[in-house]
Amino acid sequence: MCRALRKAYTFSTLFFLGFNACAGQGPPASQRSEFWGFTGPWEVTSTQSVRAHGGQLDAVINGWITIDSVSAQPVIPSPYPDTVRPLNGTPRRMAIVTSWHGEGFHTAPIRRLGSNPGTLATAAGSIAKYAQTMKYSGLVLDFESLTPQDLPTLLKVSRAIADSAHARGVRTIALAIPASDAAYPVRPLLGAVDALIVMLYDQHWGESEPGPIAEPSWVKSALAQRVAEAGPD
């Protein structure tokens, strides 16, 4: 979700996964693939899609928690109420925690959290408490537009949120990372969260030169690069 234009769409995405950061190993070979659906909770079409088809997914990320760019605290309660349920099935309910609002990602609040332990503890605790109250089984962290120099901050913030959420029974904390951005290296990040979601798109976008959003050979190459970073286990 790193371009303004993408906000206009309902997201249905393969959940590319499977790195178990705590155990240091991936899921067993017999484990089936999972399918997670990302939605735009402010959109009527998303609401309709979740209601009609959400039961076919393993998880629906329909909750929305924004990090305020001034206070660096989560905006709670969310301005987008998470009240839509599938007509059939019981997919796990999750929420995205994002530094996006307005027309882009805001890096300043993430850097502020990383440099102020008290502010970070308050934010992580508020996110975890809200997730527990909403009965979310997991969170997806989406802190884009950071630089390689921000890696210590990203690790600190992600780990704090994950630890607080785990303590309140939220099982899975995933981090969304761009397909090939060096600011988001796989191995260190797997030490902070349970799973990584590789965003295999934005080969081209609204302001770039013309081309596909995700051409198949580009997707294969970008995914192979990330898997190689993680290692064969």
Backbone as CSV, one residue per row, in Angstrom:
resi,resn,N_x,N_y,N_z,CA_x,CA_y,CA_z,C_x,C_y,C_z
1,MET,0.816,-1.189,0.000,0.000,0.000,0.000,0.853,1.244,0.000
2,CYS,1.756,1.341,-0.943,2.711,2.429,-0.849,2.492,3.529,-1.871
3,ARG,1.412,3.482,-2.628,1.132,4.557,-3.567,-0.281,5.049,-3.355
4,ALA,-0.472,6.352,-3.552,-1.782,6.930,-3.303,-2.862,6.284,-4.150
5,LEU,-2.560,5.981,-5.399,-3.572,5.424,-6.284,-4.060,4.076,-5.798
6,ARG,-3.204,3.333,-5.111,-3.585,2.008,-4.704,-4.667,2.040,-3.633
7,LYS,-4.849,3.181,-2.986,-5.838,3.278,-1.932,-7.257,3.146,-2.473
8,ALA,-7.419,3.277,-3.767,-8.758,3.219,-4.338,-9.248,1.805,-4.568
9,TYR,-8.430,0.818,-4.261,-8.778,-0.549,-4.614,-8.965,-1.429,-3.381
10,THR,-9.757,-2.457,-3.560,-9.842,-3.523,-2.564,-8.685,-4.475,-2.819
11,PHE,-8.017,-4.876,-1.748,-6.858,-5.727,-1.905,-7.212,-7.182,-1.624
12,SER,-6.940,-8.035,-2.563,-6.974,-9.468,-2.314,-5.594,-9.971,-2.689
13,THR,-4.861,-10.466,-1.716,-3.468,-10.769,-1.974,-3.086,-12.128,-1.423
14,LEU,-2.241,-12.805,-2.137,-1.674,-14.034,-1.598,-0.843,-13.691,-0.375
15,PHE,-0.965,-14.507,0.638,-0.135,-14.339,1.823,1.151,-15.092,1.598
16,PHE,2.202,-14.362,1.171,3.494,-15.005,0.969,4.199,-15.057,2.303
17,LEU,4.606,-16.190,2.674,5.078,-16.301,4.002,6.108,-17.278,4.348
18,GLY,6.036,-17.490,5.339,6.356,-18.453,6.134,7.584,-18.627,6.787
19,PHE,7.995,-17.583,7.297,9.196,-17.636,8.125,8.803,-17.545,9.586
20,ASN,9.217,-18.504,10.380,8.927,-18.515,11.804,10.119,-17.921,12.525
21,ALA,9.974,-16.681,12.949,11.115,-15.974,13.522,11.518,-16.539,14.876
22,CYS,10.529,-17.002,15.636,10.844,-17.471,16.983,11.584,-18.799,16.955
23,ALA,11.132,-19.707,16.125,11.743,-21.032,16.100,12.936,-21.100,15.174
24,GLY,13.079,-20.081,14.322,14.204,-20.074,13.408,14.016,-21.039,12.260
25,GLN,12.782,-21.446,11.992,12.558,-22.375,10.897,11.193,-22.117,10.298
26,GLY,11.000,-22.556,9.054,9.743,-22.353,8.378,8.721,-23.377,8.792
27,PRO,7.502,-23.228,8.268,6.448,-24.183,8.591,6.762,-25.534,7.982
28,PRO,6.189,-26.619,8.515,6.437,-27.949,7.962,5.958,-28.026,6.528
29,ALA,6.595,-28.927,5.754,6.284,-29.032,4.336,4.831,-29.382,4.097
30,SER,4.198,-30.039,5.075,2.812,-30.460,4.906,1.820,-29.327,5.123
31,GLN,2.278,-28.203,5.651,1.365,-27.092,5.932,0.859,-26.483,4.631
32,ARG,-0.439,-26.290,4.550,-1.016,-25.757,3.329,-0.777,-24.257,3.224
33,SER,-0.931,-23.751,2.024,-0.830,-22.316,1.815,-2.007,-21.624,2.484
34,GLU,-1.790,-20.365,2.873,-2.865,-19.564,3.436,-3.152,-18.403,2.504
35,PHE,-4.401,-17.985,2.505,-4.818,-16.846,1.701,-5.426,-15.785,2.612
36,TRP,-4.806,-14.611,2.583,-5.280,-13.491,3.379,-5.814,-12.427,2.425
37,GLY,-6.863,-11.741,2.843,-7.409,-10.661,2.027,-7.265,-9.323,2.719
38,PHE,-6.654,-8.360,2.029,-6.576,-6.985,2.523,-7.752,-6.200,1.946
39,THR,-8.379,-5.382,2.763,-9.511,-4.605,2.288,-9.309,-3.122,2.562
40,GLY,-10.104,-2.317,1.879,-10.169,-0.888,2.164,-11.434,-0.642,2.972
41,PRO,-11.347,-0.555,4.301,-12.554,-0.501,5.130,-13.405,0.751,4.910
42,TRP,-12.887,1.727,4.183,-13.648,2.944,3.881,-14.445,2.797,2.585
43,GLU,-14.332,1.662,1.916,-14.904,1.482,0.585,-16.107,0.554,0.597
44,VAL,-17.171,0.965,-0.067,-18.375,0.148,-0.152,-18.085,-1.187,-0.827
45,THR,-17.275,-1.164,-1.888,-16.981,-2.410,-2.592,-16.210,-3.376,-1.716
46,SER,-15.343,-2.859,-0.854,-14.630,-3.730,0.079,-15.603,-4.377,1.055
47,THR,-16.509,-3.574,1.564,-17.509,-4.093,2.494,-18.313,-5.214,1.858
48,GLN,-18.737,-4.988,0.629,-19.516,-5.994,-0.085,-18.696,-7.257,-0.333
49,SER,-17.423,-7.087,-0.673,-16.564,-8.228,-0.957,-16.309,-9.067,0.294
50,VAL,-16.050,-8.418,1.416,-15.839,-9.146,2.663,-17.090,-9.923,3.044
51,ARG,-18.230,-9.270,2.923,-19.474,-9.934,3.302,-19.745,-11.153,2.411
52,ALA,-19.501,-11.015,1.116,-19.834,-12.080,0.170,-18.779,-13.176,0.092
53,HIS,-17.494,-12.801,0.190,-16.433,-13.762,-0.118,-15.413,-13.977,0.997
54,GLY,-15.504,-13.204,2.069,-14.501,-13.304,3.124,-14.387,-14.688,3.733
55,GLY,-15.486,-15.439,3.729,-15.465,-16.770,4.299,-14.597,-17.752,3.545
56,GLN,-14.191,-17.397,2.316,-13.324,-18.263,1.524,-11.848,-18.065,1.869
57,LEU,-11.551,-17.074,2.690,-10.170,-16.757,3.049,-9.835,-17.320,4.421
58,ASP,-8.540,-17.434,4.682,-8.080,-17.847,6.007,-8.086,-16.675,6.976
59,ALA,-7.846,-15.482,6.458,-7.832,-14.290,7.309,-8.254,-13.078,6.488
60,VAL,-8.907,-12.143,7.150,-9.298,-10.880,6.524,-8.699,-9.745,7.333
61,ILE,-7.882,-8.927,6.679,-7.289,-7.758,7.336,-8.205,-6.587,7.050
62,ASN,-9.169,-6.392,7.925,-10.195,-5.370,7.731,-10.089,-4.247,8.750
63,GLY,-9.306,-4.476,9.814,-9.104,-3.430,10.804,-8.057,-2.434,10.348
64,TRP,-8.150,-1.218,10.842,-7.251,-0.150,10.395,-6.801,0.665,11.593
65,ILE,-5.490,0.664,11.874,-4.923,1.442,12.975,-3.847,2.351,12.402
66,THR,-4.101,3.638,12.446,-3.162,4.625,11.902,-2.272,5.179,13.011
67,ILE,-0.987,5.366,12.706,-0.074,6.058,13.615,-0.136,7.546,13.300
68,ASP,-0.567,8.339,14.266,-0.713,9.782,14.056,0.649,10.423,13.797
69,SER,0.706,11.297,12.802,1.996,11.870,12.406,2.498,12.926,13.386
70,VAL,1.639,13.433,14.252,2.060,14.456,15.220,2.435,13.829,16.558
71,SER,1.531,13.021,17.111,1.764,12.451,18.438,2.541,11.148,18.406
72,ALA,2.620,10.505,17.244,3.233,9.179,17.078,2.476,8.100,17.849
73,GLN,1.220,8.378,18.184,0.383,7.407,18.878,-0.690,6.865,17.934
74,PRO,-1.184,5.651,18.182,-2.231,5.109,17.327,-3.531,5.881,17.476
75,VAL,-4.229,6.049,16.370,-5.528,6.715,16.389,-6.562,5.660,16.779
76,ILE,-7.005,5.740,18.029,-7.929,4.749,18.592,-9.066,5.480,19.299
77,PRO,-10.323,5.092,19.002,-10.731,4.026,18.092,-10.478,4.403,16.640
78,SER,-10.430,3.399,15.791,-10.169,3.638,14.377,-11.292,4.448,13.751
79,PRO,-10.957,5.354,12.835,-12.012,6.092,12.121,-12.794,5.209,11.163
80,TYR,-12.325,3.971,10.947,-13.010,3.027,10.068,-13.482,1.832,10.907
81,PRO,-14.711,1.867,11.389,-15.203,0.784,12.244,-15.126,-0.571,11.545
82,ASP,-14.629,-1.557,12.267,-14.482,-2.905,11.725,-15.698,-3.718,12.163
83,THR,-16.779,-3.587,11.427,-18.033,-4.233,11.823,-18.542,-5.232,10.786
84,VAL,-17.896,-5.335,9.632,-18.388,-6.194,8.561,-17.939,-7.631,8.797
85,ARG,-18.851,-8.587,8.656,-18.541,-9.997,8.824,-19.027,-10.779,7.603
86,PRO,-18.302,-11.814,7.203,-18.747,-12.640,6.081,-20.082,-13.312,6.380
87,LEU,-20.845,-13.542,5.334,-22.118,-14.236,5.485,-21.897,-15.705,5.843
88,ASN,-20.776,-16.259,5.366,-20.441,-17.657,5.647,-18.966,-17.755,6.021
89,GLY,-18.626,-18.719,6.866,-17.230,-18.917,7.229,-16.789,-18.021,8.369
90,THR,-15.650,-18.389,8.939,-15.109,-17.624,10.066,-13.616,-17.395,9.882
91,PRO,-13.219,-16.558,8.914,-11.796,-16.260,8.750,-11.259,-15.517,9.968
92,ARG,-9.981,-15.666,10.221,-9.369,-14.906,11.302,-9.447,-13.417,10.981
93,ARG,-9.685,-12.635,12.001,-9.772,-11.184,11.831,-8.456,-10.552,12.251
94,MET,-7.966,-9.640,11.411,-6.695,-8.979,11.682,-6.824,-7.495,11.373
95,ALA,-5.801,-6.743,11.754,-5.788,-5.303,11.478,-4.428,-4.901,10.941
96,ILE,-4.417,-3.864,10.148,-3.169,-3.287,9.676,-2.814,-2.110,10.575
97,VAL,-1.544,-1.980,10.912,-1.032,-0.847,11.681,-0.114,-0.088,10.734
98,THR,-0.473,1.132,10.398,0.216,1.808,9.301,0.555,3.262,9.601
99,SER,1.611,3.709,8.981,1.996,5.122,9.080,1.434,5.930,7.907
100,TRP,0.541,5.293,7.138,-0.091,5.977,6.017,-1.297,6.798,6.476
101,HIS,-1.360,8.015,5.998,-2.612,8.767,6.011,-2.429,9.975,5.115
102,GLY,-3.530,10.564,4.714,-3.447,11.666,3.765,-3.051,11.163,2.404
103,GLU,-1.864,11.545,1.953,-1.416,11.164,0.616,-0.123,10.365,0.619
104,GLY,0.251,9.801,1.749,1.482,9.038,1.742,1.854,8.502,3.111
105,PHE,3.015,7.841,3.166,3.544,7.315,4.407,4.336,8.406,5.131
106,HIS,4.205,8.433,6.448,4.886,9.428,7.275,5.980,8.722,8.075
107,THR,7.209,9.086,7.810,8.334,8.443,8.485,8.664,9.072,9.836
108,ALA,8.324,10.351,10.018,8.701,11.046,11.248,8.166,10.375,12.505
109,PRO,6.895,9.955,12.552,6.421,9.320,13.789,7.104,7.992,14.090
110,ILE,7.488,7.250,13.074,8.200,5.988,13.315,9.579,6.285,13.898
111,ARG,10.232,7.303,13.369,11.541,7.692,13.914,11.416,8.222,15.331
112,ARG,10.332,8.933,15.610,10.114,9.438,16.974,9.901,8.280,17.938
113,LEU,9.137,7.291,17.540,8.922,6.123,18.397,10.237,5.414,18.683
114,GLY,11.078,5.309,17.663,12.343,4.618,17.828,13.321,5.332,18.731
115,SER,13.150,6.635,18.882,14.098,7.418,19.682,13.581,7.742,21.077
116,ASN,12.334,7.373,21.373,11.752,7.696,22.672,11.100,6.449,23.264
117,PRO,11.795,5.744,24.162,11.275,4.485,24.718,9.914,4.636,25.386
118,GLY,9.692,5.739,26.077,8.421,5.932,26.754,7.266,6.081,25.777
119,THR,7.494,6.876,24.739,6.471,7.071,23.713,6.185,5.772,22.980
120,LEU,7.247,5.001,22.713,7.082,3.723,22.037,6.307,2.740,22.910
121,ALA,6.626,2.682,24.194,5.930,1.763,25.094,4.443,2.094,25.172
122,THR,4.124,3.376,25.213,2.726,3.791,25.271,1.990,3.404,23.999
123,ALA,2.629,3.643,22.836,2.000,3.321,21.554,1.811,1.818,21.404
124,ALA,2.850,1.059,21.718,2.760,-0.397,21.580,1.696,-0.968,22.506
125,GLY,1.621,-0.461,23.710,0.617,-0.929,24.655,-0.798,-0.606,24.203
126,SER,-0.989,0.588,23.644,-2.316,0.985,23.161,-2.750,0.123,21.978
127,ILE,-1.819,-0.144,21.066,-2.128,-0.991,19.908,-2.509,-2.396,20.372
128,ALA,-1.728,-2.943,21.292,-1.980,-4.299,21.781,-3.314,-4.391,22.507
129,LYS,-3.613,-3.424,23.339,-4.872,-3.436,24.085,-6.064,-3.355,23.133
130,TYR,-5.958,-2.490,22.136,-7.040,-2.348,21.159,-7.213,-3.634,20.359
131,ALA,-6.106,-4.244,19.963,-6.173,-5.501,19.214,-6.852,-6.588,20.044
132,GLN,-6.526,-6.632,21.331,-7.162,-7.613,22.209,-8.655,-7.328,22.344
133,THR,-9.012,-6.074,22.514,-10.415,-5.694,22.651,-11.216,-6.057,21.406
134,MET,-10.601,-5.871,20.236,-11.277,-6.159,18.972,-11.204,-7.638,18.595
135,LYS,-10.513,-8.420,19.425,-10.348,-9.864,19.188,-9.632,-10.157,17.867
136,TYR,-8.611,-9.354,17.554,-7.801,-9.619,16.372,-6.827,-10.761,16.657
137,SER,-6.689,-11.661,15.709,-5.737,-12.758,15.876,-4.337,-12.346,15.429
138,GLY,-4.242,-11.234,14.716,-2.940,-10.792,14.236,-2.956,-9.350,13.775
139,LEU,-1.755,-8.831,13.547,-1.565,-7.475,13.047,-0.589,-7.517,11.880
140,VAL,-0.782,-6.625,10.921,0.174,-6.442,9.830,0.731,-5.026,9.948
141,LEU,2.026,-4.918,10.173,2.683,-3.615,10.285,3.079,-3.140,8.895
142,ASP,2.806,-1.881,8.594,3.071,-1.332,7.266,3.708,0.044,7.423
143,PHE,5.030,0.070,7.557,5.778,1.302,7.778,6.736,1.516,6.603
144,GLU,6.229,2.060,5.531,7.013,2.182,4.305,7.716,3.535,4.204
145,SER,8.541,3.647,3.169,9.297,4.872,2.830,10.457,5.141,3.781
146,LEU,10.839,4.152,4.593,12.011,4.322,5.444,13.288,4.085,4.638
147,THR,14.427,4.451,5.196,15.711,4.315,4.531,16.537,3.229,5.213
148,PRO,17.623,2.779,4.578,18.472,1.782,5.239,18.971,2.246,6.609
149,GLN,19.172,3.537,6.783,19.636,4.067,8.067,18.576,3.940,9.157
150,ASP,17.322,3.725,8.754,16.234,3.596,9.722,16.055,2.170,10.230
151,LEU,16.884,1.228,9.777,16.680,-0.163,10.154,16.661,-0.375,11.668
152,PRO,17.592,0.186,12.446,17.514,-0.019,13.903,16.191,0.474,14.487
153,THR,15.702,1.581,13.955,14.414,2.108,14.415,13.274,1.178,14.048
154,LEU,13.268,0.700,12.804,12.216,-0.207,12.360,12.206,-1.472,13.202
155,LEU,13.375,-2.005,13.492,13.459,-3.214,14.322,12.929,-2.950,15.726
156,LYS,13.308,-1.826,16.296,12.897,-1.494,17.657,11.379,-1.326,17.745
157,VAL,10.810,-0.590,16.790,9.369,-0.324,16.806,8.584,-1.610,16.552
158,SER,9.013,-2.381,15.570,8.300,-3.615,15.230,8.349,-4.604,16.390
159,ARG,9.509,-4.725,17.017,9.660,-5.678,18.122,8.810,-5.257,19.317
160,ALA,8.753,-3.970,19.590,7.963,-3.494,20.732,6.478,-3.776,20.529
161,ILE,5.987,-3.529,19.324,4.576,-3.798,19.040,4.305,-5.294,19.109
162,ALA,5.204,-6.085,18.531,5.023,-7.538,18.549,5.016,-8.078,19.978
163,ASP,5.947,-7.629,20.794,6.021,-8.124,22.171,4.762,-7.760,22.953
164,SER,4.299,-6.526,22.803,3.103,-6.101,23.528,1.868,-6.856,23.055
165,ALA,1.768,-7.052,21.735,0.614,-7.762,21.192,0.621,-9.237,21.609
166,HIS,1.786,-9.866,21.557,1.880,-11.268,21.981,1.462,-11.422,23.444
167,ALA,1.841,-10.464,24.260,1.514,-10.529,25.685,0.008,-10.466,25.925
168,ARG,-0.726,-9.930,24.968,-2.186,-9.841,25.088,-2.898,-10.879,24.234
169,GLY,-2.159,-11.878,23.784,-2.788,-12.986,23.092,-2.967,-12.824,21.605
170,VAL,-2.387,-11.781,21.016,-2.442,-11.600,19.566,-1.325,-12.455,18.967
171,ARG,-1.687,-13.456,18.187,-0.734,-14.519,17.863,0.286,-14.150,16.788
172,THR,-0.163,-13.520,15.698,0.708,-13.340,14.543,0.938,-11.861,14.257
173,ILE,2.203,-11.461,14.269,2.566,-10.105,13.895,3.415,-10.203,12.633
174,ALA,2.883,-9.662,11.550,3.581,-9.689,10.263,4.005,-8.276,9.885
175,LEU,5.037,-8.194,9.085,5.521,-6.911,8.584,5.497,-6.933,7.063
176,ALA,4.838,-5.956,6.468,4.811,-5.836,5.014,6.087,-5.141,4.552
177,ILE,6.764,-5.751,3.574,7.994,-5.153,3.067,7.908,-5.013,1.548
178,PRO,8.472,-3.934,0.997,8.485,-3.766,-0.461,9.246,-4.900,-1.136
179,ALA,8.933,-5.120,-2.392,9.480,-6.270,-3.116,11.003,-6.302,-3.126
180,SER,11.639,-5.168,-3.317,13.102,-5.197,-3.497,13.790,-3.980,-2.900
181,ASP,13.279,-3.461,-1.811,13.839,-2.276,-1.171,14.883,-2.689,-0.140
182,ALA,16.113,-2.221,-0.306,17.204,-2.603,0.594,17.001,-2.107,2.017
183,ALA,16.081,-1.189,2.230,15.811,-0.682,3.571,15.075,-1.698,4.438
184,TYR,14.636,-2.809,3.815,13.849,-3.813,4.531,14.484,-5.200,4.360
185,PRO,15.639,-5.436,4.962,16.333,-6.724,4.809,15.631,-7.838,5.578
186,VAL,15.515,-8.989,4.955,14.713,-10.079,5.499,15.237,-10.603,6.834
187,ARG,16.496,-10.979,6.888,16.981,-11.693,8.074,16.845,-10.876,9.362
188,PRO,17.287,-9.630,9.407,17.117,-8.882,10.660,15.648,-8.713,11.044
189,LEU,14.802,-8.465,10.050,13.392,-8.220,10.350,12.698,-9.461,10.893
190,LEU,13.154,-10.643,10.474,12.563,-11.866,10.994,12.880,-12.080,12.469
191,GLY,13.838,-11.335,12.972,14.118,-11.394,14.398,13.200,-10.529,15.228
192,ALA,12.367,-9.722,14.552,11.492,-8.796,15.267,10.027,-9.175,15.177
193,VAL,9.621,-9.862,14.110,8.217,-10.205,13.891,8.086,-11.693,13.565
194,ASP,6.846,-12.156,13.478,6.601,-13.570,13.216,6.684,-13.922,11.744
195,ALA,6.364,-12.979,10.878,6.278,-13.279,9.445,6.468,-12.009,8.642
196,LEU,6.876,-12.195,7.397,7.011,-11.082,6.464,6.053,-11.286,5.297
197,ILE,5.451,-10.203,4.860,4.618,-10.210,3.662,5.356,-9.409,2.598
198,VAL,5.774,-10.081,1.550,6.485,-9.405,0.458,5.453,-8.816,-0.502
199,MET,5.500,-7.518,-0.679,4.530,-6.820,-1.530,5.021,-6.856,-2.974
200,LEU,4.565,-7.839,-3.704,5.069,-8.090,-5.055,4.306,-7.261,-6.083
201,TYR,4.457,-5.946,-5.960,3.865,-5.022,-6.923,4.659,-3.728,-6.892
202,ASP,4.211,-2.772,-7.681,4.900,-1.487,-7.837,6.178,-1.587,-8.664
203,GLN,6.195,-2.528,-9.598,7.251,-2.497,-10.602,7.139,-1.181,-11.373
204,HIS,5.902,-0.797,-11.633,5.581,0.519,-12.189,4.382,1.060,-11.429
205,TRP,4.230,2.372,-11.439,3.120,2.995,-10.718,2.703,4.262,-11.458
206,GLY,1.774,4.998,-10.860,1.175,6.135,-11.550,2.156,7.175,-12.047
207,GLU,3.239,7.401,-11.298,4.188,8.457,-11.673,5.456,7.920,-12.329
208,SER,5.537,6.606,-12.552,6.741,6.025,-13.148,6.593,5.974,-14.664
209,GLU,7.612,5.453,-15.323,7.492,5.198,-16.746,6.423,4.129,-16.967
210,PRO,5.828,4.074,-18.157,4.758,3.089,-18.394,5.252,1.657,-18.221
211,GLY,4.357,0.802,-17.774,4.692,-0.600,-17.628,3.739,-1.296,-16.682
212,PRO,3.848,-2.612,-16.569,2.934,-3.375,-15.728,3.181,-3.132,-14.238
213,ILE,2.142,-3.307,-13.441,2.278,-3.201,-11.993,3.155,-4.324,-11.458
214,ALA,3.018,-5.511,-12.042,3.784,-6.666,-11.571,3.874,-7.695,-12.692
215,GLU,4.871,-7.552,-13.547,5.062,-8.495,-14.654,5.556,-9.827,-14.078
216,PRO,5.062,-10.969,-14.574,5.362,-12.260,-13.952,6.850,-12.547,-13.732
217,SER,7.697,-12.246,-14.701,9.121,-12.540,-14.520,9.725,-11.649,-13.431
218,TRP,9.235,-10.421,-13.314,9.700,-9.519,-12.261,9.272,-10.038,-10.894
219,VAL,8.031,-10.504,-10.799,7.530,-11.071,-9.547,8.388,-12.259,-9.132
220,LYS,8.676,-13.156,-10.090,9.472,-14.343,-9.796,10.866,-13.956,-9.311
221,SER,11.476,-12.988,-9.968,12.824,-12.563,-9.598,12.839,-11.908,-8.215
222,ALA,11.868,-11.019,-7.960,11.819,-10.318,-6.674,11.563,-11.297,-5.536
223,LEU,10.677,-12.250,-5.754,10.387,-13.234,-4.727,11.591,-14.125,-4.469
224,ALA,12.264,-14.533,-5.521,13.452,-15.371,-5.367,14.520,-14.658,-4.552
225,GLN,14.653,-13.356,-4.772,15.636,-12.576,-4.018,15.323,-12.594,-2.527
226,ARG,14.059,-12.418,-2.188,13.669,-12.399,-0.773,13.813,-13.772,-0.136
227,VAL,13.457,-14.825,-0.861,13.612,-16.179,-0.320,15.089,-16.482,-0.093
228,ALA,15.950,-16.048,-1.029,17.390,-16.263,-0.883,17.925,-15.547,0.354
229,GLU,17.401,-14.351,0.635,17.814,-13.622,1.832,17.459,-14.397,3.095
230,ALA,16.291,-15.032,3.065,15.825,-15.749,4.255,16.616,-17.034,4.484
231,GLY,17.068,-17.656,3.394,17.784,-18.908,3.515,16.865,-20.100,3.298
232,PRO,17.425,-21.257,3.038,16.637,-22.439,2.689,15.740,-22.958,3.812
233,ASP,16.022,-22.555,5.056,15.164,-23.027,6.158,13.914,-22.172,6.285
